[in-house]
Amino acid sequence: MHVRAQQAYDLLQISTRLRRRSGGGDGRQVRGHLPLYRQEAIFGRAGYAIARSTLGAWVGACGVQLQPLVDALKDAILSHDVLHADETPVAMLKPGNGKTHRAYLWTYCSGAFESMKAVVYDFTETRSGKNAEAFLGAWRGKLVCDDYSGYKAIIAKGVTECGCLAHARRKFFDLHANNKSQIAEQALGYFGSRVLYPARPVAEDTGGRELPGAAPESERRKAEASTQLLGYMLGNALYEAYLKGRVTRAMLRRLFLTHVEQPGKAKEAYREIAAKVRGLGKKLPASVNLDK
């Protein structure tokens, strides 16, 4: 009994080290990219002959136990009106011939501004659009995706297609990087301004009456024009600073996910950019007042 207890303790210690090395739990196979044959060898060197088939059975049992959670997460995802979708190729070992086959991992996630941040992965052996149809089912919301033809069938059935801004911007970036196109540079600045100055929601019909406390129409138009100009200038300045290495991807990601429509957030975002982009404040026209 003492020997078995010691073996169990040693096995627990090895498992703990594997978990710490690769991120925890069954993540040692998925997140840590530590396949079962390597785990089998590690256990073997420690004196424990655990067959790869046994390890595979453990992983499969975990998958069965977690399936209700996956189903609940899928239902929660499909309750949103806006979803993002993409698919990426993964190598799958074909049984029998020992060769790899290109399979696909589809991702479906909620929007950046949703209260629930979640992603559901759907593994399929092909890139057929029928896989997206099977996953989305009767869902008929707005789908943010690239222009892959596999999504067209479900879009034809009532799903609203929202083109991916990053894919559209990439073409202009390549054009500017390869040919120094001035038109492409202006387009990149426009993309940046759309992120920094998002489209305002359409106001409800007020019957021509001014809302209480609202600024006169002329002042609102002047403020809107100044904000658009600021957004365009910031977009260009950010792009130049990014090329020169003064702005990191992490900063851009944090900036683009900022709720700039909230009071004070736009000013905070500008201050952060101005600290990274030299001389930006000197370029601002007199009509732009950041203190308002």
N, C-alpha and C positions, 0 to 999 in steps of 0.2 A: 504494500500500500504506500509505503514511504517513497519507493522508487517511482511509482506512477504519479504521485503528487509532485515529485521533483521534476519529472518529465513534463507534466502539465504546466508547471511554473516556468520551466525553460522555454516551452513553446509559446507561452504568453509573452515572455520577454522578447522573443524573436518577432512575434507578430506586432508588438508595440513599436519595436525599432523600424519595422517595415512601414508601419502606419505613419510614424513621425517623418520618415524619409520621403514619403510620397504624398502626404496631405491627409491621411486619415481614412479609416473605414475601407470600403471597397474602392475608394479613390486610388489605392495603390495600383490597381490595374487600369483604371480609366484616366484619372487626372495625372497620376505619376508615370503613366506609360510603362508600367512594369508588368509585362505579360506573365501569364501563368507558368510558362516554362522556366522563366527566370526565378519566380517564387519557388517552384519545385526544386530548382538547384540550390537555392539559398537554404531551404529547409533540409535538403539532403546533406549539405555540408555541415549542418548542425546535428546531424544524426537522426533526422526524422524523415522517414520515407513516406511522403504524402503524394500520392499519384496526382498527375495533372487532371485526370478525370474527376477525382474527388474535389479538387479546387474548383473545377468548372461546375460541378454540381452545387457547390456552396454558392457560387456567384448566381447560378440559375435560380436557386431557392430564394436568394435575396430579391431577384427580379420579380418573382411571383408574389412575394410578400409586399413589395412596393407598388405593384400594379394598381391597387385601389387608389393610392396617393397620386399616381400619374393620371389616372382617369379623372380624379377630382380636380387636378391642376388643369387638365385639358378643358374641362367644363368651365372653369373659372376664366381661362384665356378666351374661350369662345363667347363669353358674355360681354366682352368689350366690343365697341363699335369699330375700333381701329386696331389692326394687327400688322406686324412686320413679318415678312417671310423671306427665307433664303435657303439655298441648298448647296452643300459642299461635298465633293467626292471623297470617299474613304476606300482604302484597300480592304477587300474581304477575301479570305482564303476559301477557295472553292473546294468542297469536300471531294475526295477521291483522286483528283489529279495534282494536288499540291500547288496549284497556280493561284495567283491572286486575280480577283475580279473587281471591277470598279462599281462599288455600291455608292449610295448617297445618304447623307444625314441632313434631314430637313429641320429647320428651326422656325418656330413660331413664337413670337414674343409680343408683349404689350408695349405700348408707346412709352417714350421717355418721361412723359408728364403724367402717366397714370399713377394712382396711389399704390397699386400692386405691381411690383417688378417681378416678372416671371418669364421663363422660357421653357417651352416643351420641345423635345427632340423626337423626331420620327425617323427611324431607320428603314430604308427601303433598298431593294436590290437594283432598282432602275431609277432613271430620272424622269420617268413618264409623268405627265401632268395629271394622270388619274390618281397618283399618290396624294397630290394636293387636294383634289376633289374628295377623296375618301376621308382625309383628315378634317377638312372644313365642313363637309356635309351640307347641312341646310343653312350654314352661316352666310349672311349676305351683308357684311359691313364693308369697310374701306380697307383695302389691302395695299400696304406699301411694299413694293417689290421691284426687281429689275425688269428688263424687257424680255425675259425668257419666255419662249412661246408656250411652255408647259402650263403657264398660268392663264392663257387666253381662254381656254374652254370654260373655266369657272367664272371668269370675268364676263363671258358671253351669257352666263346664266344669272347675272344680277349682282355680282360682286363689283364694287367700285374700285377701279385701278388708280392707285396713287403712285406716280413715277418716283423713283428714288433720286433725290437731289445729288447724292454723292456720285452716282453713275453718270449723270448728265454733266456734272462739273469735271469729271475725270477727263473727258474728251478735250475740254478747253485747256485743262492743265497740261496734257500731253502736247497739244498744239503750241502752247506758249513755251514749254520746256524745250521742244525740238526746233521751233522756228522763230521764237521771240516775237510772236504775233501780238501787235498792240491791241487788236480787236479781242483776242483771247484774254489779254491782261485786263481789259475793261470788263469782260464777262466774269472773270474771277472776282473782281472787285464787287460786281453786282451780286454774285452768289454770297459773298461775305456780308454785304449790306442786308440781304434778305434774312440772314441768320441773326444779325445784330439788330435789325429793325424788322421784326416779323409783321405780317399783315394784321391789321387791326380788325376785330370782329365788327360786322355790320350792325349798326345801331338800329334798334327797333323804331318803327314809325312813330314820331311824336306829333304828327298832325301839323307840322310847321311851327310848333311852339318850342321855345328855348327851355331846356331843362334847368331847374333851380341850381344856381351856383355855377352854371356852365360859362366858359369864356366866350366872348363874341366870335362869330364865324371867322372873321378876318384874322384874329389872333390864333385861332385853332389851326387855320391853314398855314400861317407863318410857322407855327411850332412844328406842324407835320413836315413841312418842307425842310426846316432846319434839321429835324431828326433824321429824315431820309438822307440828307447830304452828309450828316455825321456818320450814319451807318455805312454809306458808300466809301467815305474816306477811311473809316476804321477797317473796312474789308480789305481795301488796297494796302493799307499800312501793315495789317496783320499778315497778309500774304508775303510782303517783302521781308518782314521780320522773321517769318518762318523759314524762308529760303536762306536767310543769313544765320539761322540757328539761335536767334534771340528769344524765340517763342517755341515752346515744346508742344508735342502732341497732347500731353496730359493737360496743359493749360487750355489748349483749344477745345478739348473735349469738355472740360469743366465749364468753359465759357459758353459753349453752344448749348449746354443743358441748363443754363441759368434762366429762370423765369423773369425775363427782362421787363415783362409787363407789370410786375409787382413794384410798388413804390420804393424808390431808392436803389433798386437792383441795377438799372441801366447805368446809373452814375457810378456804382461800385465796379461794374464791369469795365467802364471807360477808364477809371483810375488804374485798374490793374493792367489794362492794355498800355496806357500812357507810360507806366513805369517801365515797360519793356520796349516800347517803340520811341526812340529818341526824336525829339523835335516835333512830336505830333501836335502838342498844344499850340505851337507857334503857327501851325498851318490852318487852325480853325478860323472861320470867318467871324466877324463881329456879331453876326446875327445869332450865333449859337451860344447860348448861355446855359452852362451846366449847373448853375446854382438854383435853377428853377425846377 
